[in-house]
Structures are given as structure tokens and as C-alpha cells.
Amino acid sequence: MMNKLLTSLHNWISYALPLARRVPSRYSPGLVVRQYQGRKVLDTRFANYSYGPLQQVLRYALLHVGAGSPAAPVLVLGMGGGGIIQLLRQERGHTGPITAVELDPAVVEVAATEFNIRPDATLDIVCADAFAWLPTAPTAAYELVVVDVFLDLLLPPALSEPGCWQHLRRVLRPGGTVVLNTLLQVPLYIGGQPAPEYLPGLGLQVKELEVEYNLVLIARG
């Protein structure tokens, strides 16, 4: 009973005065686990990494992907605190294998200790640079690839390189989908071309979604 009272009091206080624990990180300055409005979120100095507004953006994007096979392999580039893992499992009913690649070991630790996102029978967490790891990924292996690799508010320049998208197309199963969160309201250019003009040349059909202040790109094979 006392634990329940303390938890309720902690949540009530978080509505009036957000509680925070700062996490040292070489990649994400200002990384913080914050108890805000009754729930725990992972933020950087200027961006939400998991379980806050970003969760709503990814939830909306997944609605536009369609159900797909709940057992099909999924690749997540940029795991953050694991919010996308939670969405896939709890809301999408995904039961198949998930490979999650996350650059920041501090974020991987926070995902485990604060959000209970740990490797298990269906979740393989790889702590690595997603763009260095991607060429090693198996061909035609994933039905869904979720790309959420920004650092704070910065989108990595590698996403504008044709080679990156050629590998993303290679690892995608026929009929599979890539979901990219750009975090920005500006078009993504790949090799100097707007993404909607470049990606059809790889056999991908492109749809852009505006979600609050985010631009989400959905590319289907």
C-alpha cells in the first residue's frame, strides 16, 4: 500500500514539477530521463527520444504502414529508449524478431534500466553506428525498417547518401516498407535530388506525412 501511495505521489508531483535524471552521453548532450505528466520519457536538450511526442509521430506513421505479418522480421535503426519496440509489440501485436541498432551505449543502458527494453528471444540489440552496420545486414531480410537516427535535432548526413538508401532497399523484402522520421519540415535530398524523385528509381513508392512538426517519409517496395 505504501509503495502505491509513493508512486501516486511521485506521478502527481511530476505534473506540477517535472522530475529528471541526467545521463552522461558522448553522443547526446543533455540526455535526460524525465518524469513528466505521470509518465517517464527520454529527452535530449531539444528533442524527445522516446515515449513522448515522438511516440505519437511513430504511432501515426505505423498506422499508415498497414498491419503486415506480426511474425515478420523488423529492423529498427535508432532504438532510443525503445519506444518503437513498445509500439510494435503492444499496439501492433508484433511477435516476430526485431533487430534494433543504437549508436549510443548510454541510451542502450537507459532503455534497459528505465524502460525494461532488453535483448530477449525476439529482440536483438546491436550497439553500433547504424550506417556502418547496414552494409553487413542480410539481403531481403526485413518486412519493415524504421529509421529514427537523429542526434538531438540533427539528421545524419549519411541519410542523404545514395549508398545508404541502396542498402536500405537491399535489406527490404519485396513489398516491404521503410519508415523514416526526419524530425524536420523540410524535404530530404538524396544525392542532390528530393527523396520522392530519387527513391522511385530504386523501386520504392514514396509517401510523405506531416505529423505536427515532423515530416515522415514512407517508402514501399
ROPAZA-967155 format. One record per residue (C-alpha): y, z, x. Coordinates in Angstrom, 2 decimals. Layout:
N
REC:y:z:x
REC:Y:Z:X
...
END
This chain:
221
REC:y:z:x
REC:0.00:0.00:0.00
REC:2.40:0.90:2.81
REC:1.74:-2.44:4.56
REC:2.54:-4.31:1.34
REC:5.77:-2.36:0.93
REC:6.81:-3.07:4.52
REC:6.03:-6.78:4.11
REC:8.03:-6.94:0.88
REC:10.96:-5.13:2.51
REC:10.79:-7.46:5.52
REC:10.89:-10.52:3.26
REC:13.73:-9.10:1.18
REC:15.80:-8.40:4.30
REC:15.17:-11.96:5.53
REC:17.04:-13.36:2.52
REC:20.16:-11.40:3.40
REC:19.88:-11.38:7.20
REC:17.59:-13.91:8.90
REC:15.31:-12.28:11.48
REC:14.49:-14.18:14.64
REC:12.34:-14.06:17.79
REC:13.42:-16.32:20.63
REC:10.70:-18.17:22.54
REC:11.27:-19.33:26.14
REC:10.64:-23.07:26.47
REC:11.37:-25.60:29.20
REC:11.41:-28.45:26.67
REC:13.11:-26.98:23.62
REC:16.15:-24.82:24.44
REC:16.91:-22.38:21.68
REC:13.34:-22.33:20.35
REC:13.09:-19.55:17.81
REC:10.69:-18.21:15.20
REC:12.82:-17.21:12.28
REC:12.02:-15.24:9.15
REC:14.32:-16.84:6.61
REC:14.38:-16.56:2.83
REC:10.99:-14.93:2.71
REC:9.15:-17.37:4.95
REC:8.60:-17.96:8.63
REC:9.97:-21.16:10.22
REC:10.14:-22.63:13.72
REC:13.57:-23.93:14.77
REC:15.40:-25.16:17.83
REC:19.13:-24.87:18.38
REC:19.97:-27.69:15.98
REC:16.72:-28.73:14.27
REC:13.87:-27.39:12.20
REC:10.49:-27.93:13.87
REC:8.12:-26.62:11.22
REC:7.86:-25.06:7.75
REC:11.50:-25.56:6.77
REC:13.43:-28.71:5.74
REC:11.18:-30.84:7.97
REC:8.22:-29.75:5.85
REC:9.89:-31.24:2.79
REC:10.56:-34.51:4.60
REC:6.95:-34.88:5.74
REC:5.62:-33.84:2.33
REC:7.66:-36.60:0.69
REC:6.55:-39.14:3.28
REC:2.86:-38.32:2.75
REC:3.28:-38.86:-0.99
REC:4.22:-42.47:-0.19
REC:1.19:-42.96:2.05
REC:-1.33:-42.50:-0.75
REC:-4.46:-40.40:-0.89
REC:-6.66:-42.20:1.63
REC:-10.02:-40.80:2.66
REC:-9.96:-37.00:3.03
REC:-12.55:-37.24:5.81
REC:-10.88:-39.99:7.86
REC:-9.59:-39.13:11.35
REC:-5.87:-38.37:11.66
REC:-3.67:-38.40:14.76
REC:-0.54:-36.22:14.96
REC:1.89:-36.88:17.80
REC:4.22:-33.90:17.98
REC:2.49:-30.95:16.31
REC:5.34:-28.46:16.36
REC:4.29:-25.19:14.73
REC:1.60:-27.01:12.79
REC:3.41:-27.60:9.51
REC:1.95:-31.10:9.23
REC:-1.56:-29.64:9.76
REC:-0.94:-27.28:6.86
REC:0.30:-30.12:4.66
REC:-2.71:-32.30:5.46
REC:-5.24:-29.57:4.82
REC:-3.78:-27.56:1.97
REC:-1.84:-30.15:-0.01
REC:-3.55:-33.41:0.88
REC:-7.03:-31.88:0.90
REC:-7.86:-33.35:4.26
REC:-11.25:-32.24:5.62
REC:-11.76:-34.72:8.45
REC:-10.94:-34.46:12.15
REC:-7.32:-34.10:13.27
REC:-6.16:-34.70:16.83
REC:-2.75:-33.12:17.48
REC:-0.82:-33.85:20.68
REC:2.03:-31.47:21.56
REC:4.14:-31.60:24.72
REC:5.38:-28.01:24.80
REC:2.88:-25.25:25.67
REC:5.30:-22.69:24.25
REC:5.13:-24.46:20.89
REC:1.32:-24.60:21.04
REC:1.26:-20.84:21.62
REC:3.67:-20.18:18.77
REC:1.59:-22.34:16.45
REC:-1.43:-20.14:17.23
REC:0.18:-16.70:17.25
REC:2.76:-17.09:14.48
REC:1.22:-19.70:12.16
REC:-2.52:-19.41:12.83
REC:-2.83:-23.06:13.85
REC:-5.60:-23.06:16.45
REC:-8.26:-25.51:17.60
REC:-11.35:-25.44:15.40
REC:-14.23:-27.64:14.31
REC:-11.86:-30.24:12.82
REC:-8.68:-29.68:14.86
REC:-8.35:-30.76:18.49
REC:-5.03:-29.69:20.04
REC:-4.02:-31.56:23.21
REC:-1.10:-30.16:25.23
REC:0.27:-33.33:26.81
REC:3.03:-35.92:26.73
REC:2.16:-38.00:23.66
REC:3.33:-41.23:25.29
REC:1.24:-40.66:28.41
REC:-1.78:-39.65:26.31
REC:-1.58:-42.51:23.80
REC:-2.95:-45.25:26.12
REC:-6.09:-43.12:26.57
REC:-6.73:-42.83:22.83
REC:-9.68:-44.76:21.34
REC:-9.11:-48.10:19.64
REC:-9.14:-48.35:15.82
REC:-9.86:-44.63:15.55
REC:-7.31:-43.25:13.06
REC:-6.55:-43.95:9.43
REC:-3.25:-42.07:9.60
REC:-0.93:-41.48:12.55
REC:2.01:-39.08:12.08
REC:4.70:-39.37:14.77
REC:7.11:-36.43:14.88
REC:8.02:-36.22:18.54
REC:11.75:-35.49:18.68
REC:13.05:-32.80:21.03
REC:15.69:-30.84:19.16
REC:17.74:-33.72:17.69
REC:16.73:-36.32:20.28
REC:14.26:-39.12:19.60
REC:12.37:-40.01:22.82
REC:13.39:-43.38:24.29
REC:9.70:-44.34:24.55
REC:9.65:-44.98:20.80
REC:11.93:-47.95:21.41
REC:9.48:-49.48:23.88
REC:7.19:-52.27:22.58
REC:4.28:-50.87:24.60
REC:4.35:-47.64:22.61
REC:4.01:-49.48:19.30
REC:1.38:-51.80:20.66
REC:-0.73:-48.74:21.43
REC:0.03:-47.20:18.04
REC:-1.17:-50.43:16.42
REC:-4.26:-50.44:18.63
REC:-5.41:-46.93:17.67
REC:-4.87:-47.60:13.96
REC:-7.79:-48.53:11.75
REC:-7.49:-51.67:9.60
REC:-5.41:-50.69:6.57
REC:-4.21:-47.52:8.30
REC:-0.69:-46.11:8.28
REC:1.84:-44.85:10.83
REC:4.45:-42.37:9.57
REC:7.45:-41.86:11.86
REC:10.11:-39.22:11.31
REC:13.26:-40.43:13.05
REC:15.42:-37.43:12.03
REC:18.35:-39.84:12.03
REC:20.13:-42.05:9.54
REC:20.24:-44.93:11.97
REC:17.76:-47.81:12.37
REC:15.10:-47.65:15.03
REC:15.24:-50.52:17.52
REC:12.10:-51.63:19.35
REC:12.57:-53.95:22.28
REC:16.11:-54.65:21.08
REC:15.00:-55.56:17.53
REC:15.27:-53.45:14.37
REC:11.86:-51.94:13.66
REC:11.46:-53.75:10.30
REC:11.86:-57.05:12.17
REC:9.68:-56.19:15.17
REC:6.69:-54.46:13.57
REC:5.52:-57.30:11.28
REC:4.77:-59.19:14.49
REC:2.12:-56.51:15.14
REC:0.66:-56.96:11.68
REC:2.41:-53.93:10.22
REC:4.22:-53.85:6.89
REC:7.27:-51.60:7.08
REC:8.93:-49.38:4.51
REC:11.91:-47.12:5.21
REC:12.50:-43.94:3.20
REC:15.74:-41.98:3.13
REC:14.94:-38.30:2.69
REC:18.02:-36.08:2.75
REC:19.46:-36.69:6.24
REC:16.27:-38.22:7.58
REC:15.06:-41.78:7.85
REC:11.27:-42.01:7.67
REC:9.52:-45.21:8.67
REC:6.11:-46.01:7.15
REC:4.17:-48.86:8.77
REC:0.90:-50.03:7.23
REC:-1.74:-52.14:8.93
END
